[in-house]
Amino acid sequence: MGEQVGSTGLVLVGGGLANCLIAYRILSRRPDYPLVVVERGPRLGGNHTWSFHDSDLDDDQREWLAPLLAHRWASHELRFPARRVTIEGGYSSVSSARLHEVVAPALGSRLRLGAACAAIAPERVVLADGQSIEARAVIDGRGDPGGAHLDLGYQKFLGLFVRLREPHRLAAPILMDATVEQVDGYRFVYTLPLSATEALIEDTYYADQPGLDRAALRTAIADYATRRGWEIGEVAGEESGVLPIVLGGDIDAFWADGPPGVARSGMRGAFFHPTTGYSLPEAVRLADEIASLPELESPSLFELTRRRSLELWRRTGYYRLLNRMLFRAAVPELRYRIFERFYGLSPGLIRRFYAGRLKWTDKIRVLTGRPPVPVLRALRCIVESRDRAGTTTRRNEDAQ
Ligand SMILES: Cc1cc2nc3c(=O)[nH]c(=O)nc-3n(C[C@H](O)[C@H](O)[C@H](O)COP(=O)(O)OP(=O)(O)OC[C@H]3O[C@@H](n4cnc5c(N)ncnc54)[C@H](O)[C@@H]3O)c2cc1C
């Protein structure tokens, strides 16, 4: 039996995006709230750049998130072999460095870094060194649990933070440049201009398999920069990810797996967009709801997070259908055509798609017209399986 180091109101296990937002939001309303964030790494937030569209959030949410923003742009671009689109509307990034800079001081002594959690129960957390913390509520935000119970494709990428010898002359981010060679599924390059001469350039694939050939991706990014006429002076950093793109699965089994009765946040609770694997907007919404509760106690928090996750799953069945068409009906090297066609639709529909708020008329619009995939193969995608058909064990750089 290890040493008990104290008791508190709330323990947030994992100091990643979702739990940092929950802690930040609670403390902005109740600065003295008794909580502890337990993070195994040396800093909050790991090594990520989290981006989102203005239209993913409401005005209040954008306002409270503003101190965490590292970059903001007024529009973004998409490039395909037969289409080039500029979409007006704010696009912003939160960096893990900024998240740490803002949230760590707000937490002060309530932050335990370098503290891996070994066991989690609804009212108790045991650390790897044997110390334990009692709490009225515990939230498991340890990040992506891997592919168990979900049928997945992957959005995988490696990005380089580069300093260029000359300005890149980009006015706005390019979220997808799919004019590159189409290999390993749908491939595009994502570029965020961070200053006149700095950029984050990510080589990205919607692929069937999760493996990342890092050396090949670094070379591909260097080649892309050369093609754009950019001379890389220095590579200042790197980030990578393998995000889940959900084709189907068993959300009840997903929730049955893990510490019983413990509330979950972020990827651990399946709070992410099925077609992008992005979790920031859902994390903001969950933080808002949790911070508005008068009492934080494990039984009700568990019920709340589980119910929200099941509701999100039910609401996003249509996205999983589109994912199955992308991964199962389209020939991998021709998957880009689905996105090329999609970006010919109205900007309003595109915004609602990423915000997870498609209207029923949008849903019909997305699927009508000359389909970019063979009709028979598309029809076979209509039924959603609860099995993990074709899934392999996932390797995510950021999951244990
Ligand atoms: C490189 C990258 C870029 C991404 N870009 C975007 C984006 O632009 N927009 C977007 O919305 N989404 C993006 N995502 C997807 C998703 O939003 C992120 O993965 C997000 O960080 C998930 O948040 P989370 O809080 O669930 O998990 P994480 O942020 O991964 O946090 C989990 C934390 O738990 C800690 N932890 C794990 N186990 C333990 C333990 N036993 N004890 C203590 N601590 C533990 C980990 O160290 C980690 O800090 C990106 C993902 C990656 C990998």
The ligand as an SDF file (V2000), in Angstrom:
LIG
                    3D

 53 58  0  0  0  0  0  0  0  0999 V2000
    0.7160   16.1960  -33.9420 C   0  0  0  0  0  0  0  0  0  0  0  0
   -0.7990   16.2830  -33.7860 C   0  0  0  0  0  0  0  0  0  0  0  0
   -1.4630   17.3850  -34.3160 C   0  0  0  0  0  0  0  0  0  0  0  0
   -2.8490   17.4810  -34.1850 C   0  0  0  0  0  0  0  0  0  0  0  0
   -3.4860   18.5490  -34.7320 N   0  0  0  0  0  0  0  0  0  0  0  0
   -4.7970   18.7500  -34.4390 C   0  0  0  0  0  0  0  0  0  0  0  0
   -5.4430   19.9520  -34.8610 C   0  0  0  0  0  0  0  0  0  0  0  0
   -4.8590   20.7560  -35.6130 O   0  0  0  0  0  0  0  0  0  0  0  0
   -6.7190   20.1830  -34.4430 N   0  0  0  0  0  0  0  0  0  0  0  0
   -7.3710   19.3020  -33.6470 C   0  0  0  0  0  0  0  0  0  0  0  0
   -8.5170   19.5640  -33.2260 O   0  0  0  0  0  0  0  0  0  0  0  0
   -6.8170   18.1050  -33.3380 N   0  0  0  0  0  0  0  0  0  0  0  0
   -5.5380   17.8240  -33.6870 C   0  0  0  0  0  0  0  0  0  0  0  0
   -4.9550   16.6520  -33.3010 N   0  0  0  0  0  0  0  0  0  0  0  0
   -5.8080   15.5520  -32.8070 C   0  0  0  0  0  0  0  0  0  0  0  0
   -6.2140   15.6500  -31.3330 C   0  0  0  0  0  0  0  0  0  0  0  0
   -6.9780   16.8210  -31.1170 O   0  0  0  0  0  0  0  0  0  0  0  0
   -5.0070   15.6470  -30.4170 C   0  0  0  0  0  0  0  0  0  0  0  0
   -4.4740   14.3500  -30.4540 O   0  0  0  0  0  0  0  0  0  0  0  0
   -5.2780   16.0830  -28.9740 C   0  0  0  0  0  0  0  0  0  0  0  0
   -4.0400   16.3470  -28.3740 O   0  0  0  0  0  0  0  0  0  0  0  0
   -6.0580   15.0830  -28.1640 C   0  0  0  0  0  0  0  0  0  0  0  0
   -6.2590   15.6180  -26.8820 O   0  0  0  0  0  0  0  0  0  0  0  0
   -6.3390   14.6990  -25.5690 P   0  0  0  0  0  0  0  0  0  0  0  0
   -6.3780   15.6270  -24.4150 O   0  0  0  0  0  0  0  0  0  0  0  0
   -7.4040   13.7030  -25.7460 O   0  0  0  0  0  0  0  0  0  0  0  0
   -4.9830   13.8890  -25.5640 O   0  0  0  0  0  0  0  0  0  0  0  0
   -3.4920   14.3950  -25.4900 P   0  0  0  0  0  0  0  0  0  0  0  0
   -3.3930   15.8260  -25.8650 O   0  0  0  0  0  0  0  0  0  0  0  0
   -2.6990   13.4040  -26.2660 O   0  0  0  0  0  0  0  0  0  0  0  0
   -3.1320   14.2970  -23.9450 O   0  0  0  0  0  0  0  0  0  0  0  0
   -3.0090   13.1100  -23.2300 C   0  0  0  0  0  0  0  0  0  0  0  0
   -2.0010   13.3840  -22.1230 C   0  0  0  0  0  0  0  0  0  0  0  0
   -2.0560   12.3440  -21.1630 O   0  0  0  0  0  0  0  0  0  0  0  0
   -0.7440   12.0680  -20.7360 C   0  0  0  0  0  0  0  0  0  0  0  0
   -0.7430   10.7020  -20.1940 N   0  0  0  0  0  0  0  0  0  0  0  0
   -0.9580    9.5410  -20.8520 C   0  0  0  0  0  0  0  0  0  0  0  0
   -0.9030    8.4980  -20.0110 N   0  0  0  0  0  0  0  0  0  0  0  0
   -0.6540    9.0190  -18.7800 C   0  0  0  0  0  0  0  0  0  0  0  0
   -0.4850    8.4470  -17.5030 C   0  0  0  0  0  0  0  0  0  0  0  0
   -0.5780    7.1120  -17.3120 N   0  0  0  0  0  0  0  0  0  0  0  0
   -0.2330    9.2620  -16.4530 N   0  0  0  0  0  0  0  0  0  0  0  0
   -0.1500   10.6120  -16.6190 C   0  0  0  0  0  0  0  0  0  0  0  0
   -0.2910   11.2050  -17.8230 N   0  0  0  0  0  0  0  0  0  0  0  0
   -0.5500   10.4160  -18.8840 C   0  0  0  0  0  0  0  0  0  0  0  0
    0.0880   12.2120  -21.9990 C   0  0  0  0  0  0  0  0  0  0  0  0
    1.4580   12.4230  -21.6960 O   0  0  0  0  0  0  0  0  0  0  0  0
   -0.5720   13.4340  -22.6390 C   0  0  0  0  0  0  0  0  0  0  0  0
    0.0310   14.6540  -22.2520 O   0  0  0  0  0  0  0  0  0  0  0  0
   -3.5820   16.4860  -33.4750 C   0  0  0  0  0  0  0  0  0  0  0  0
   -2.8900   15.3910  -32.9770 C   0  0  0  0  0  0  0  0  0  0  0  0
   -1.5260   15.2750  -33.1220 C   0  0  0  0  0  0  0  0  0  0  0  0
   -0.8310   14.0460  -32.5950 C   0  0  0  0  0  0  0  0  0  0  0  0
  1  2  1  0
  2  3  1  0
  2 52  2  0
  3  4  2  0
  4  5  1  0
  4 50  1  0
  5  6  2  0
  6  7  1  0
  6 13  1  0
  7  8  2  0
  7  9  1  0
  9 10  1  0
 10 11  2  0
 10 12  1  0
 12 13  2  0
 13 14  1  0
 14 15  1  0
 14 50  1  0
 15 16  1  0
 16 17  1  0
 16 18  1  0
 18 19  1  0
 18 20  1  0
 20 21  1  0
 20 22  1  0
 22 23  1  0
 23 24  1  0
 24 25  2  0
 24 26  1  0
 24 27  1  0
 27 28  1  0
 28 29  2  0
 28 30  1  0
 28 31  1  0
 31 32  1  0
 32 33  1  0
 33 34  1  0
 33 48  1  0
 34 35  1  0
 35 36  1  0
 35 46  1  0
 36 37  1  0
 36 45  1  0
 37 38  2  0
 38 39  1  0
 39 40  1  0
 39 45  2  0
 40 41  1  0
 40 42  2  0
 42 43  1  0
 43 44  2  0
 44 45  1  0
 46 47  1  0
 46 48  1  0
 48 49  1  0
 50 51  2  0
 51 52  1  0
 52 53  1  0
M  END
$$$$
